[in-house]
């Protein structure tokens, strides 16, 4: 695959989690989260994105979100559970994306806010339609995802490199 072939990064925030006595890392999904995660998975399938790799935070709520979302997909992409996604800063998230091998075309990152919103915003120099306005105005609620398209190597992913081509929330 040429580095000139458009690539996509899908940034999925975990679904709604319970507030519990457990550590933050071990918080499970709430009932609403268990309903929204499969809907997000179906919406990803409907958008025609054929994921090559999923990077998922090791937090319980992200793992559960991914388990419910991927069940809706025709095939499961290779999945890597990545500890560094939990509580990652914008710079740390971009550094993780820069490590992706160039044989990956479409990447899914299942993580947390404020990171997912920050990456979508930072990478998107432009947007299709009102996607950027909706994302800016509505924030990045649980189970929301953004799709950023760019051309080039994963090593070249940096601020303003892409175009926000889709933004979806469970309330859409």
C-alpha positions in Angstrom: 0.0 0.0 0.0 1.3 3.4 -1.0 1.7 6.1 1.7 -0.3 8.3 -0.7 -3.4 6.0 -0.2 -5.9 7.8 2.1 -5.9 6.3 5.6 -8.5 6.6 8.4 -8.3 6.9 12.1 -11.5 6.2 14.0 -11.6 7.6 17.5 -14.2 5.9 19.6 -14.9 7.0 23.2 -16.0 4.2 25.5 -19.7 3.9 26.2 -21.3 5.2 29.4 -19.7 3.7 32.5 -21.1 3.1 36.0 -19.8 5.1 38.9 -18.6 2.5 41.4 -16.5 1.8 44.4 -14.0 0.1 42.1 -10.9 1.9 40.9 -11.5 4.1 37.9 -9.7 1.7 35.7 -12.1 -1.1 36.6 -15.4 0.7 36.2 -17.9 -1.4 34.1 -20.4 -0.1 31.6 -23.7 1.2 32.8 -26.9 -0.2 31.3 -27.0 2.7 28.8 -23.4 1.9 27.8 -24.3 -1.7 27.1 -27.1 -0.5 24.8 -25.0 2.2 23.0 -21.8 0.2 22.3 -23.5 -2.2 19.8 -25.2 0.7 18.1 -21.8 2.4 17.6 -20.5 -0.9 16.2 -23.4 -1.1 13.7 -22.9 2.5 12.7 -19.2 1.9 12.0 -20.2 -1.1 9.8 -22.7 1.1 8.0 -20.1 3.7 7.3 -18.1 1.2 5.2 -14.9 1.4 7.2 -13.0 -1.9 7.1 -10.8 -1.8 10.2 -7.3 -3.3 10.0 -6.3 -2.7 13.6 -8.0 -1.8 16.9 -6.1 -0.2 19.8 -8.1 -0.5 22.9 -7.4 0.9 26.4 -7.0 -1.7 29.1 -9.7 -0.1 31.2 -12.7 -2.3 31.8 -15.2 0.1 30.2 -13.2 0.3 27.0 -12.7 -3.4 26.8 -16.4 -4.0 27.3 -17.3 -1.3 24.7 -15.1 -3.0 22.2 -16.5 -6.4 23.0 -20.0 -5.2 22.3 -19.2 -3.1 19.3 -17.0 -5.7 17.5 -19.8 -8.3 17.9 -21.7 -6.2 15.3 -18.9 -6.3 12.7 -18.5 -8.9 9.9 -14.9 -9.6 10.9 -12.8 -8.8 13.9 -9.8 -6.7 13.2 -6.5 -7.5 15.0 -6.9 -6.0 18.5 -4.1 -4.7 20.7 -5.0 -3.8 24.3 -2.8 -0.9 25.0 -2.1 0.3 28.6 -0.7 3.6 27.4 -4.2 4.7 26.1 -5.5 5.0 29.7 -5.2 8.6 30.8 -3.1 9.5 27.8 -2.5 13.1 26.8 -2.9 14.4 23.3 0.9 14.2 22.7 1.0 10.6 24.0 -1.9 9.6 21.8 -0.3 11.1 18.7 2.9 9.3 19.6 1.0 6.0 19.8 -0.6 6.6 16.4 2.9 7.4 15.0 4.0 3.8 15.9 1.3 2.2 13.7 2.9 0.2 10.8 2.2 1.5 7.3 0.5 -1.8 6.3 -2.5 -0.6 8.4 -5.0 1.3 6.4 -7.9 1.9 8.8 -7.2 2.2 12.6 -9.7 2.2 15.4 -8.6 3.7 18.8 -11.0 3.0 21.7 -10.2 5.3 24.5 -11.2 8.1 26.9 -12.0 11.7 27.0 -10.5 14.3 26.9 -8.1 12.4 24.7 -10.4 11.2 22.0 -11.9 14.6 21.5 -8.5 16.3 21.6 -7.0 14.0 18.9 -10.0 14.4 16.6 -9.9 18.2 17.0 -6.1 18.5 16.7 -5.8 16.3 13.6 -8.7 17.9 11.7 -7.6 20.9 9.7 -10.9 20.7 7.8 -14.2 18.8 7.9 -17.0 17.5 5.7 -20.3 19.4 6.1 -21.0 20.4 9.7 -19.1 17.6 11.4 -16.5 19.8 13.1 -19.2 22.3 14.2 -21.3 19.5 15.7 -18.2 18.0 17.4 -17.1 21.3 18.8 -20.6 22.3 20.0 -21.7 18.9 21.3 -18.4 17.7 22.8 -17.5 14.1 22.6 -20.1 12.1 24.5 -19.8 8.5 25.5 -20.0 6.0 22.6 -19.3 8.8 20.1 -16.8 8.4 17.3 -14.9 10.6 14.9 -13.3 9.5 11.6 -10.3 11.5 10.4 -8.9 10.8 7.0 -5.3 11.7 5.9 -2.7 10.8 3.3 0.8 9.7 4.2 2.6 7.6 6.7 1.4 7.0 10.3 4.7 8.4 11.3 3.6 11.7 9.8 0.4 12.1 11.8 0.5 15.5 13.5 -1.7 18.5 14.2 -3.8 19.6 11.1 -2.8 16.6 8.9 -6.4 15.3 8.3 -10.0 16.0 7.5 -12.8 15.1 9.8 -15.0 13.0 7.5 -17.5 11.7 10.0 -18.7 12.5 13.5 -21.4 10.4 15.2 -23.0 10.2 18.6 -25.6 7.8 19.9 -28.1 10.8 20.0 -27.7 11.4 16.2 
